[in-house]
Amino acid sequence: MKFTKTLLLGSAAGLMAASGAFAADLPVKAKAVEYVKICSLYGAGFYYIPGTDTCIKLGGYLRAEVALGTNSNYGAANGAPAGAHNRLSNYYNMRAREDLNIDTRTATEYGVVRTFFDATFSWTTGGYTGQGSATGGTGYTATTAGTTTINSTDGGTSGGSLGVYYAFIQFAGFTMGKAVSQFDAPWTNYPGNNFDGLVGGSGTVTGVNQFTYTADFGQGITASFSAEDATAYYQAGNQNLTGATAAGMVGGAYGTNSIGGSRSPNLVGMVRVDQAWGLFQASVAAHDNHVAYYGATETTGHPDDKWGWAVQLALSIKNIPTGAGDVINISGVYTDGATRYNFQNLAGSSYQMYGSSGVAYQSVGFANAPDTVYITGGSQETVKTWGFRGAYTHNWDPYWNTALYGAYAQAQFGSLAKTTLCGAGGAGGVFGGLAGVTGCNPDFAIGQIGLITRWTPVKNLTFSADLNWTHLDQKYAGTAVLSPAANTAKPTAVYELKDQDSITLLLRAQRNW
């Protein structure tokens, strides 16, 4: 009996051990899969990041384009080599670009915390400038403004670039980082166009570093105060006219540029009313003009700082009777010592353009609008500008629309600049005293008009053609023997001083996602 009991207990223990061994070989029950969930709090396209309460949205576009009649995909045929209009100038400029943006939102007890990042990867046609060599050598020049070149290729025929446009945090009414300036109208450089180089207003389309507070009063009424970095996009120059030469002026420089280190950000205030009928915005800005030195060393002295300012009004009218979705966007600006709020960064404020002539070797038009000018030992004199831009966009049907747009900007110099460059009555100074010059005045204006048509055959795929005419209205007259810079490949010869024109056509295909 005792033997039987022992046998039974031993058998039970063996079975239990075997069961444990088999159980150890069975798979452990997997945790539930965390599927990506749609986040409907902030609109279409947002998803919850798994395991968090943060919503994320990815977006961007891919763009392929060609600009005809310029060396730039964003501006007129100006400067070297485009403005030379000779064998160095491109007949076309091509670019392929991928844009990627990342938008995150998290609801907190203080409101939504948002981060936004936007970057572009581009490949662009390059260009070549003259080198002044007796054997006709040329040198490669990059064409990607506002970006960092990461590969200009061994052959020097194209340029790859990375551009960080926006990178900011928004929290409790504050915006911190790189974003569109609070001074800008909501359409920045584009009241109805694709052409980037429109004058007549501010336009930080690639963002500017800032620290901003925005108050929302409801009913579409907001107000912002912002401190914005001036060094990247808001310095048109502080030029010492003592260094001006006739050859330099023809190249679009009226002296030695001597911008000092950063001292104060630009201070910007903005009030906006955004409602169903449209939008109205008023913006003001203050800009500190801080010069380095009169000469090569700090012992040469320097002029005192001088503050410039700008004011802009913008208006958008929607639901106009010409058709559903039609809109009129207009803005006007005045600046005093803050030129970039009118001649924005992608348009620039320095011009050098050549053309034909019936009385000389060729004709040339040149102009420059810095923020301030001065002479060694003297104080800064501000340059005053004013301008406007606008567009009317009409939708023919859900697939086609056309916009007619235009812009105008004028620069006006004070007595110091006019006397130094042109002498009393325009018959002396650096340029006015040259033989053959019958009119000398650094004031100038830029006029632009364009027409763009877009076709959207399917959602988020758009083909467009943007034709633009840019006119330089300069105030010099007569002829002069000039020696242009080597990068234009122009000879020392007699040139007629004359207004100039540029016509460009920008063809683009873009797929948003």
HELIX and SHEET records of a PDB file:
HELIX    1   1 LYS A    2  ASP A   25  1                                  24    
HELIX    2   2 ALA A   82  ALA A   84  5                                   3    
HELIX    3   3 LEU A  241  GLY A  243  5                                   3    
HELIX    4   4 ALA A  246  VAL A  250  1                                   5    
HELIX    5   5 GLU A  298  THR A  300  5                                   3    
HELIX    6   6 THR A  339  TYR A  341  5                                   3    
HELIX    7   7 SER A  415  CYS A  422  1                                   8    
HELIX    8   8 ALA A  424  GLY A  426  5                                   3    
HELIX    9   9 GLY A  429  GLY A  432  1                                   4    
HELIX   10  10 ALA A  486  THR A  488  5                                   3    
SHEET    1   A 6 TYR A  47  TYR A  48  0                                        
SHEET    2   A 6 THR A  54  LEU A  68 -1                                        
SHEET    3   A 6 TYR A  92  THR A 108 -1                                        
SHEET    4   A 6 GLY A 111  THR A 125 -1                                        
SHEET    5   A 6 SER A 158  PHE A 171 -1                                        
SHEET    6   A 6 THR A 148  ASN A 151 -1                                        
SHEET    1   B14 TYR A  47  TYR A  48  0                                        
SHEET    2   B14 THR A  54  LEU A  68 -1                                        
SHEET    3   B14 GLN A 500  ASN A 512 -1                                        
SHEET    4   B14 LEU A 461  GLN A 474 -1                                        
SHEET    5   B14 PHE A 444  VAL A 458 -1                                        
SHEET    6   B14 TRP A 400  GLN A 412 -1                                        
SHEET    7   B14 LYS A 384  ASN A 395 -1                                        
SHEET    8   B14 VAL A 327  ASP A 336 -1                                        
SHEET    9   B14 LYS A 306  LYS A 318 -1                                        
SHEET   10   B14 GLY A 278  ASN A 289 -1                                        
SHEET   11   B14 ASN A 266  GLN A 275 -1                                        
SHEET   12   B14 ILE A 221  GLU A 228 -1                                        
SHEET   13   B14 VAL A 208  GLY A 218 -1                                        
SHEET   14   B14 PHE A 174  ALA A 179 -1                                        
SHEET    1   C 2 GLY A 127  GLY A 130  0                                        
SHEET    2   C 2 THR A 138  THR A 141 -1                                        
SHEET    1   D 4 THR A 256  ASN A 257  0                                        
SHEET    2   D 4 ASN A 238  ASN A 240 -1                                        
SHEET    3   D 4 THR A 372  TYR A 374  1                                        
SHEET    4   D 4 GLU A 381  THR A 382 -1                                        
SHEET    1   E 5 SER A 350  GLY A 355  0                                        
SHEET    2   E 5 GLN A 362  ASN A 368 -1                                        
SHEET    3   E 5 ALA A 493  LEU A 497  1                                        
SHEET    4   E 5 ALA A 477  LEU A 482 -1                                        
SHEET    5   E 5 VAL A 437  GLY A 439 -1                                        
END                                                                             
